[in-house]
């Protein structure tokens, strides 16, 4: 903290001294040579040196905002050059020669140089924070450059080319407008959902739609499921029968439910799964919903009988 205070105090002292000498020199040129009124001549230094310092500040701001600082730097050099030229006119006016020119012009150059160096550190930190690190010369040392000049130069050039190539920004990607139609929005919504949740969501909206039609509808929205998968998800929870009875000794007894017929269970499962269901899927559903174990051949026999029974229409494609 103490070092920083000393630094800023020194910079303020140098700046005030340089600005004072430069202002006096430009005042003499403006008032003594060109006859500018006294009040306006005093402000001459602020016009030139103040503009140059402001341009240096704008250069630092440009770097901080990831913009080119070339314009502010050129303005700084231009204003400083004009100020030095006017200092030379002062030296010629008093026949001071080269010494007087350096005496009057050096404060301006020193003030801008120190200010630029002070702000260059801030500019470098801002660029580093933004990931913009300039290429630096490798540290080969004096003997390395003298004894292996060609190799050192080739390695340095290769390093610079690599840095430039890696820092090149990718070409801008074409902008594609987002499709906000109802189908596109629903497709994106279903894409983020679990397929089982999508099936239950669609079934809650259309509970009477068969599994095959529900699967086709979900597929059109990007959820690729089959009729069997839809039926398995919707039939995953078997029906439960809850019996409530009085705990009193004379409470009427509830008779056990009638035995489940295998043929009826097969037909119920086939009806729930749809006409395209495989025999294996029917066997699995019967086992899951009723606890009965049936074979695939028996399933085919029952379904074939049902299909060929008198009065039954010849719809469907059968079961495999």
Number of C-alpha atoms within 10 A of each C-alpha: 6 6 8 9 10 11 12 12 12 12 16 13 12 16 18 14 14 21 19 14 18 29 25 17 23 26 26 23 22 22 17 15 12 11 11 16 12 13 10 11 21 18 15 23 22 16 13 22 24 18 17 26 22 14 21 24 17 17 26 25 19 17 19 19 13 13 11 14 18 12 12 21 18 15 18 25 16 14 19 22 17 13 26 22 14 22 28 24 21 25 22 14 14 9 11 15 13 11 11 18 20 16 17 25 25 17 21 26 20 14 22 22 12 14 16 19 11 13 16 16 12 15 19 17 15 19 17 12 11 13 10 13 14 13 13 10 12 11 10 12 8 10 9 12 14 11 10 12 13 11 12 17 14 11 14 18 13 12 16 16 13 12 15 13 10 10 13 8 8 7 6 6 6 6 6 6 6 8 9 9 9 8 12 14 14 13 17 12 13 19 14 9 13 10 18 16 12 18 23 15 14 16 17 10 9 11 12 9 12 17 26 20 14 21 22 15 15 20 14 11 17 15 20 13 18 19 20 20 20 25 23 19 16 17 16 12 10 11 9 7 7 6 6 7 10 9 8 7 7 7 9 10 9 9 6 6 7 6 6 11 10 17 16 12 21 25 17 14 23 23 13 19 25 19 16 17 23 18 21 17 18 28 22 18 26 22 16 16 16 16 11 16 13 18 13 17 13 15 24 19 14 16 19 13 11 14 17 11 11 8 7 9 10 10 8 10 10 15 18 12
